[in-house]
Amino acid sequence: MACMRVISLNVNGVRSAARKGFYAWLRRQSADLVCLQELKAQVDQLNERAYWPPSFNCYYHPAEKKGYSGVGIYARREPDEVIEGLGWDDFDAEGRWIEARFGDLSVVSLYLPSGSSSELRQQVKFDVMARMTPLLRRLRRGRREYIICGDWNIAHTKDDIKNWRGNLKNSGFLPEERAWLDQLFGPIGFVDAFRVVNQNPDEYTWWSNRGQAWAKNVGWRIDYQVVTPGLRGLITGASIYRNKRFSDHAPLTVDYAYAL
């Protein structure tokens, strides 16, 4: 049976993740596609061989601002086309969307804005969510299959966050944000790939660096592989890697019975 392995990780600085052993780990994962978020680096700062793994075709879409945001994709098969950004000047300047196309399949690395730093950034996040809604509806109605990997910066349900009661008024678990994911995974028709095959509680992808959040597994599941329903029946496995820490996020791996 054909298998396609897709890994997504917010690296919280790709150079920092490299120093923590991310690339050594990646070599052992048999990944076909790797989606990275929050690179915090310009392409000219990634001149060491480690950032261009020889078994992959590597594509980076950094933010204009140095040391900030940015996304990337590594693809074992050369894509037919790579699209950087969505044509939204403000969003694209922050390096938040890169898409690789293979026939009728698109794989996206997405980094949705966080609203935790200020009310202004929360309003930016809401604005991006509002603009993405018609885009996602359009993608869903099209004939392409999509795997939209990335840091969506929202925990969907109480099962996706340890301390849900204490975070009801905090960015990432606001009622408006969760309702937006209700729409995404409901009427719009996309699928949360992880939950198709893994219903276990306490499965998180991000932990605060404060206190003992990592050690006590007081986390949030805010990283997703969001897929079109045509791929739902092809999901054969999903896991979150926690044995070693490369970032404040953990790698999310999903396997698909799909020939790339």
C-alpha positions in Angstrom: 0.0 0.0 0.0 1.3 3.4 -0.9 2.0 5.7 2.0 2.7 9.4 2.3 4.0 10.7 5.5 3.5 14.4 6.3 5.1 16.2 9.2 4.2 19.6 10.5 6.2 21.6 13.1 6.3 25.2 14.4 10.1 25.3 14.9 10.0 28.6 16.9 13.2 29.5 15.0 14.6 27.0 12.6 18.2 27.7 13.6 17.3 27.1 17.2 15.5 23.8 16.3 18.6 22.8 14.3 20.8 23.2 17.4 18.4 21.1 19.4 18.7 18.1 17.0 15.7 18.6 14.7 17.4 17.7 11.5 19.1 14.6 12.9 15.6 13.5 14.0 14.1 14.3 10.7 16.5 12.1 8.8 15.1 9.1 10.6 11.4 9.9 9.9 10.9 8.8 6.3 8.9 11.9 5.7 7.6 12.7 2.2 6.6 16.3 3.1 7.6 18.5 5.9 5.8 21.8 6.7 7.6 24.3 8.9 6.3 27.4 10.6 7.9 30.3 12.5 11.2 30.1 10.8 12.5 33.4 12.2 15.1 33.5 9.5 15.8 35.0 6.1 16.9 32.6 3.3 20.4 34.2 3.2 20.7 33.2 6.9 20.1 29.6 6.0 23.3 29.0 4.1 24.4 25.9 6.0 23.8 22.5 4.4 21.5 21.4 7.3 18.8 23.7 6.2 18.7 22.2 2.7 18.3 18.4 3.4 19.6 16.6 0.3 16.7 14.2 0.1 14.2 17.1 -0.2 13.3 19.9 -2.5 13.3 22.9 -0.1 11.2 26.0 -0.3 11.1 28.9 2.2 8.8 31.9 2.4 10.2 34.2 5.1 8.7 37.3 6.6 9.9 40.6 5.5 10.7 41.4 9.1 13.9 39.7 10.2 13.7 37.2 13.0 9.9 36.9 12.6 7.4 34.3 11.4 8.0 32.6 8.0 7.0 29.2 6.6 8.6 26.5 4.6 8.0 23.2 2.9 10.4 20.2 2.2 9.1 17.9 -0.5 10.8 14.6 -1.4 9.1 14.8 -4.9 9.6 18.0 -6.8 6.3 19.9 -6.8 4.6 20.9 -10.1 4.2 24.4 -8.6 5.0 26.3 -5.4 2.9 29.3 -4.4 4.1 31.8 -1.9 1.4 33.8 -0.1 -2.3 34.4 -0.8 -2.0 37.8 -2.6 -2.8 39.6 0.7 0.0 42.2 1.1 -0.1 42.4 4.9 -0.4 38.6 5.4 2.2 37.8 2.8 4.7 40.2 4.3 4.6 38.1 7.4 5.4 34.9 5.5 2.4 32.8 6.6 1.3 30.6 3.6 3.3 28.4 1.2 1.7 25.8 -1.0 3.2 23.0 -3.0 1.1 21.4 -5.7 1.4 17.8 -6.9 -1.2 16.9 -9.5 -4.5 17.3 -7.8 -3.1 17.6 -4.3 -2.0 20.7 -2.6 0.1 20.7 0.6 0.2 24.0 2.6 2.3 25.2 5.4 0.2 27.8 7.3 1.1 30.0 10.3 -2.1 31.7 11.5 -1.4 34.9 13.5 -1.3 34.7 17.3 -3.4 37.2 19.3 -1.7 36.6 22.6 0.7 39.5 22.6 -1.8 42.4 22.3 -5.4 43.3 21.6 -4.2 44.8 18.3 -2.7 41.4 17.2 -5.9 39.7 18.3 -7.8 42.0 15.9 -5.3 41.1 13.2 -6.0 37.4 13.9 -9.8 38.0 13.7 -9.3 39.8 10.4 -7.3 37.0 8.9 -9.8 34.5 10.1 -12.6 36.5 8.4 -10.7 36.7 5.2 -9.8 33.0 5.2 -13.4 31.9 5.6 -14.4 32.5 2.0 -11.0 31.3 0.8 -11.5 28.0 2.6 -15.0 27.6 1.3 -13.7 28.1 -2.2 -10.9 25.6 -1.7 -13.4 23.1 -0.4 -15.7 23.5 -3.4 -12.8 23.0 -5.8 -11.5 19.8 -7.3 -8.2 19.8 -5.5 -7.4 17.8 -2.4 -5.8 19.9 0.4 -3.6 19.2 3.4 -3.3 22.4 5.3 -0.6 21.9 7.9 0.4 24.3 10.5 0.1 26.3 13.7 -3.6 27.5 13.6 -3.1 29.0 17.1 -6.5 27.8 18.3 -7.4 24.9 20.5 -10.7 23.6 19.2 -12.4 21.9 22.1 -12.0 21.2 25.8 -10.3 18.0 24.8 -7.6 20.0 23.1 -6.4 22.0 26.1 -5.5 20.9 29.6 -6.6 24.0 31.6 -9.7 24.9 29.6 -11.5 26.6 32.4 -8.6 29.0 33.0 -8.3 29.9 29.4 -11.8 30.8 28.3 -11.0 34.4 28.0 -7.5 34.0 26.5 -6.4 34.2 22.9 -6.3 30.7 21.3 -9.4 29.5 23.2 -11.8 32.4 22.8 -15.4 31.5 21.9 -15.2 33.3 18.6 -12.0 31.3 17.7 -13.5 28.0 18.6 -16.7 28.8 16.7 -14.6 29.5 13.7 -13.1 26.0 13.9 -16.6 24.6 14.4 -17.5 26.1 11.0 -14.2 24.8 9.4 -14.8 21.3 10.6 -18.6 21.5 10.3 -20.5 23.3 7.4 -17.3 24.2 5.5 -16.5 20.5 5.5 -12.7 20.2 6.3 -11.5 17.4 8.5 -9.1 17.4 11.5 -6.8 14.6 10.3 -5.4 13.8 13.8 -8.9 13.2 15.3 -9.9 10.8 12.6 -7.5 8.2 14.0 -6.6 9.5 17.4 -9.3 10.4 19.9 -7.0 10.2 23.0 -7.2 13.0 25.6 -4.2 14.9 26.7 -2.7 15.0 23.2 -1.1 18.4 22.9 1.3 20.1 20.5 2.3 23.2 22.4 3.4 23.9 26.0 4.2 27.2 27.6 7.8 27.7 28.6 6.5 28.9 32.0 6.5 26.7 35.0 6.4 23.0 34.5 4.0 23.0 31.6 6.0 20.5 29.5 6.9 18.2 32.3 3.3 18.1 33.6 1.8 18.0 30.0 -0.2 21.1 30.6 -0.6 21.8 26.9 -2.7 23.0 24.0 -3.4 21.2 20.7 -3.1 24.1 18.3 -1.2 22.5 15.4 -3.3 20.6 12.8 -3.3 18.9 9.5 -6.6 20.1 8.1 -7.7 18.1 5.0 -10.4 17.9 2.4 -12.9 15.0 3.0 -11.6 13.1 0.0 -8.5 12.3 2.1 -10.4 11.3 5.3 -10.5 7.6 4.5 -6.8 7.6 3.5 -5.6 8.6 7.0 -3.8 5.6 8.5 -2.0 7.0 11.5 -1.3 10.2 13.5 1.1 10.9 16.3 2.7 13.8 18.2 6.4 13.3 19.0 7.4 14.2 22.6 10.5 12.2 23.3 12.8 15.2 22.5 12.0 18.9 22.4 13.0 20.9 19.4 10.7 23.8 20.0 7.8 24.9 22.3 5.7 22.9 19.8 6.0 19.2 19.0 6.1 17.6 15.5 2.7 16.3 14.3 3.0 13.3 11.9 0.1 12.0 9.8 0.3 9.0 7.4 -1.9 8.8 4.4 -2.5 5.8 2.0 -1.7 8.1 -0.9 0.8 7.8 -3.7 2.5 11.1 -4.1 
